[in-house]
């Protein structure tokens, strides 16, 4: 099984993709090369896994298909170590020599991504963003900030399906206008009712849904949006130095959530076309995906940060392009009570003082 | 001769004695006048002040007690007060009370200050009317407090206590006024300042729980950022939906008509208050339904 290891032409150390400079960088000699330069000299570096053993009379056990559900064995092209990884893994670092490994066959054929957005945010920026995430949160226990430690910080290219779809919708509303006027001894209220119909279509471009079972879909939605202006045609070179997974969920399995989001957008946009009424009541709606559209496969950059506190893991994700970081934080119950009192007591005293002042002024 | 001299002597001495006597008499008269004049003038209340229970709502003991309070008010503050209880009069409450005061000369003493509390149990209406300087001293807000205080008892059919409440408020106001102070609503009904502060504290505690809840909820929601996208607006065209059909059809109009309630100028049965004229004189009063 072929494993790619982009090597520095100057010192032969592993090259990794640097998000900041958007170049392949050698951490040992400091040389840097553009992705195109590396692509020119790198393909010859692919190595085939050796089938022979160096020990006499020793026949190593082969991993049978039944022995390895969901796992795969790779050999590091730099140190030769045998590495057991997940079946969907497409890039990683050798745990022994820390050399970046790219498994191009994981992204070949039907698994070859159409696009990739390279990492722009570095590990340092991800950790800084997490610290910033803790700021201005009065309900966050101080000990969490002080005592927690980052268990892992991983940069992962997550497989996404990008859906191009067109939706058509037909919406009915009831519009109500009310006019109040006085004539003689009576007050009249005219309530006019209108039947409103809106029909139209909307084209959606590149709605992302993550194509990996093991990654939390909500988390991936929460770090949206990505700037598609920076979409690049896929090149394996971008994966060097990062983790990368290939998809394991087919796009057909994901259309439910896409349709749900499209319907909500239609509802929202169509409602904005109805104006001139004091009250608008939705009567019924029909939304259908007018044509199946186009799906493209893309790898998008995500930083995963896991931290542990009081035996519980707190996971955070950061958009590797825009730097948007999300993740739930623990709420200190005692802090919440203190915070409540910190506001409630002064507000109560202020209210009492206000009432007393009004009383003394004879207003109440 | 001797007798003639005695007569002369007595004639000469007489003017001396009568002059001194006159002076003494004059001083006594002046002192008497000074001492007695306020009593003569101030204690000249109209005879109309008192309780007029034409409805038969009070027993004789209650009537006597109220009469006694009114008499004390009259003696101490030279203020005429009357409590009038009747069947429905079917006319403006305040005007009726004012005319009653004129007829019975309530508030026509030296100070010309008076009040009539007019109660119609059948129509569940209570009215208070002031005349003279009392119109300004017991202004509209104060009258409202007086009525508020007694209405609680009227609703419980505790009529005697309701009248007592009005007379207590009246006494509190007069006491304050006699010290040269103006009467504020807080000086009459309702709790004292200490109790008011306690109520305010409890009320503020409850009310301020609402904004506090909002603030804490906002901070708690900031801890939860793992939320899915509500829609796909990021991936829609900026100009939104491309409409191919747009129709707004008028269906119908429903009209409802409501009679505008008349503003009662006399402040009669519907409740109300303010200054008004009756029999060419100015009065001030408030009326309430309970």
Interface residues (C-beta under 8 A of the other chain):
Chain A: X136 X137 X138 X139 X140 X169 X170 X175 X182 X185 X186 X187 X188 X189 X190 X191 X192 X193 X194 X195 X196 X197 X198 X199 X200 X201 X202 X203 X204 X205 X206 X207 X217 X218 X219 X221 X222 X224 X225 X258 X261 X262 X264 X265 X266 X268 X269 X270 X272 X273 X276 X326 X327 X328 X329 X330 X331 X336 X339 X340 X343 X344 X347 X348 X349 X350 X351 X352 X355 X356 X359 X360 X362 X364
Chain B: X141 X184 X185 X186 X193 X196 X197 X200 X201 X203 X204 X205 X207 X208 X209 X211 X212 X215 X216 X219 X220 X222 X223 X224 X225 X226 X227 X228 X229 X230 X231 X232 X233 X234 X235 X236 X237 X240 X241 X242 X243 X244 X245 X246 X247 X248 X249 X250 X251 X252 X253 X254 X255 X256 X257 X258 X259 X260
